[in-house]
Every structure is written in C-alpha cells, then in structure tokens.
Amino acid sequence: MFKALVSLAAVAASLQLVNGAIIRRVTCPDGNTVGNAACCGLFAIRDDIQENLFDGGECGEEVHESLRLTFHDAIGFSPALARQGKFGGGGADGSVVTFEDTETAFHANLGIDEIIDAQKPFIAKHNITAGDFIQFAGAIGVSNCPGAPRLQFLLGRPAATQASPDLLVPEPFDSVDKILARFADVGFSPAEVVALLASHTIAAADHVDPTIPGTPFDSTPNSFDTQFFIETQLRGTLFPGTAGNQGEVQSPLRGEIRLQSDGALARDSRTACEWQSFVNNQAKLQSAFKAAMAKLAVLGQNTRRMVDCSDVIPLPKAANSKAHFPAGQTRNNVEQACRATAFPTLPTDPGPATSVPPVPPS
Ligand code: HEM
C-alpha cells in the first residue's frame, strides 16, 4: 500500500499542467526538463552556440545571417520541378551546407558562405544533422532579438542526398509576380510571404551595395519590431551608398538600404494591405511570423517522423521600442498603397533626421 502511494507520487511529479493539458516532463541527465527525451541533447548545443556563435546571446550579425540561412536552405524545394520528373530539392535538409560547393555558387546565395563556415564546426562537433542544425540555430538566434516570437523547432531531418537545383531562391530584382509564384510553389500564400519578410526587421545587406557592408533594412536591426513595415512604406529619396545596384531602390533614411523586392511587395495591390497591417501590431507580427516560419522550417520534410523540441528554444524578451516614424519623417512621407485602410497614426521621433549606423561585423 505504502509502495503504491510512493510510485503514484513519483508519476505525479513528472506530470505538469501546460495550457490546460497534462503533459509528462522528462528530466535530462544535465538536469534540464523537456517534453521528450529525444530533445535532451539539444541543451548542450544551445549553450554552445549562444556562447560561441552568437557572442553570448546577442541579436547581431551571426543571428541575422543564421536566419537568412534557414530560408536559403528551406526554399531549395520545388514541387513544380518534381511534377516535371526532375529533382526538386530536399527543402530544409541542410543541403546548402552539405553541398556547399554547389549551392554557394548560386547567385542568390551570395555571401551565405560566411555563416556556413561559422556554423560548420558546430555541426561537426555535435551529433546533429546539418538540416536540423540550421533551423535550430535560426530559432535560437531569433530568440535573442527583443520582440521576437519563440519559434517552433522540430527535430529529425535526415541528411541531404543532393544539392538543391539553382534558381529557387528569390532575388531582390525579381518581380512581385515571380516572387509570389515561387512561394506559391512551396505552399505559401501572399499573406504568408509578407509574414516571412518580417525577417528583414533584423537584417542588413553586405552585398547589394558592396561599398557599404552591414547596411540595415530598417532603423532597428537588432530588434524584432514593426519598424521594417513602417519604413519600407516611406518615400524613397536616396541611395545610402552608390546608385545603380541591381535589386536596390531608393530608401528614406541615410544608412538604410531598401531592396527592390521589399519596396515592390509593400506597394503591390496583392500584398500592400497585409504589409500595412503589421505596422504597430507586434502581436500579429509575432504570431504570423511564427506560423510562417513553422512551415518554412519543415519544407520537404516528413513531420510525422519529427519530435517537437520547441521547449529548448528560450523565451525572447519583449520588444524594447514603440512603433514610430524616424526623426524627420511623418505621415506625409508615407506612400499609401493600401486602399482599404488608412495608415496608422504614429508619433515622430524627436531630433535631427535619423541616420542609421551599420550593423557591426563580429
Ligand atoms: C522575396 C524574398 C526575399 C528576397 C528577395 C530576399 C533578399 C535578401 C537580400 C538581397 C539580402 C541581403 C544579402 C546581403 O547582401 O548580404 C537579404 C538579407 C536577409 N534576408 Fe532576405 N530575402 C527574401 C526573403 C527572406 C526570408 C523569407 C527570410 C527569412 C525567413 C529572409 C531573411 C533575411 C535575413 C535575416 C537577412 C539579413 C542577413 C544579414 O544581416 O546578414 N529573407 N535578403
């Protein structure tokens, strides 16, 4: 009788109430608790990359590049090619690392070799496939950016078997038609494309204008806020470096760069209202980006064979800035493209016209 009571107490200790559902928790050998024992090995990898890849948990250049890498690996997937009997790529399978020599030579992957070289030693050191590592590092990295959602992470991508075909990664000089068609091929609606582009709120370009590396897409590149959606709607008046670069259009702020694709998606009738809907809507930014990234991270993968290890991803801090017009900009500078709803009312930052400093290399 006493024994039975003791074992009942032990089981109860391993059960927790989460979102109203009772789930079993597992204590890993290192003392961390998770929902599934298969996730235990990820804590050591998390701590290693936070310390040694992301410089102690920053939302800096390596995080931005790691997020870009999640996309460039995953989007190497085309059901349309497969329907023509060709190899359509393995999606989020790590092929961008495993077949690095082939994929880094693709024009749209310019500059991606830097983060591949930075990530490779971690993949070699830990017991994890390249496909899992890329998405894991992206999710951990994003959690360092204030205002970000906690991204889902599923474990269990098998090793890639072939390089992705070329021409599947969108280019900043592609038309909106071409971009939406490319994303539709992998199952994303225009609204989901806009949600994915929230990634450009923690982003900078090194290669669009190579004379000004580290030039951000918004004035707050270390914060996962809605400034990107505000600033891409402002009238472009200048090039932050040289004129005439392929895939670049004028931006509204010194030190800020605008991709032709971002400027066009912000103004196209199919996407403009969705674009504007993110302005000053942090809750939508988080939920829509989280949902779209959950789809992106498993493109080409069999999720039935994967384990949900999202509880290894840290909870990000809240946003540290309020939506605003940068100093020197007002509603008069907005190129209103959404016909259905007015641009939200926002305060303008005080002081002289905003000039955005570059994201420092680390
Ligand atoms: C229409 C689709 C897209 C186009 C044309 C595009 C294009 C670009 C370009 C040209 C750059 C600058 C690269 C450089 O010069 O260093 C860039 C940076 C970046 N992109 Fe995209 N992108 C797209 C969608 C996405 C998506 C879906 C994600 C992630 C989910 C993403 C994440 C990033 C990040 C985080 C950076 C910054 C990298 C850094 O700061 O080092 N992009 N993108």
Residues whose N, C-alpha, C, O or C-beta is under 5 A from the ligand:
A	BS01	HEM	E61 H64 E65 L67 R68 F71 G111 P170 E171 P172 I179 L196 L197 S199 I202 A203 A204 A205 D206 H207 V208 S261
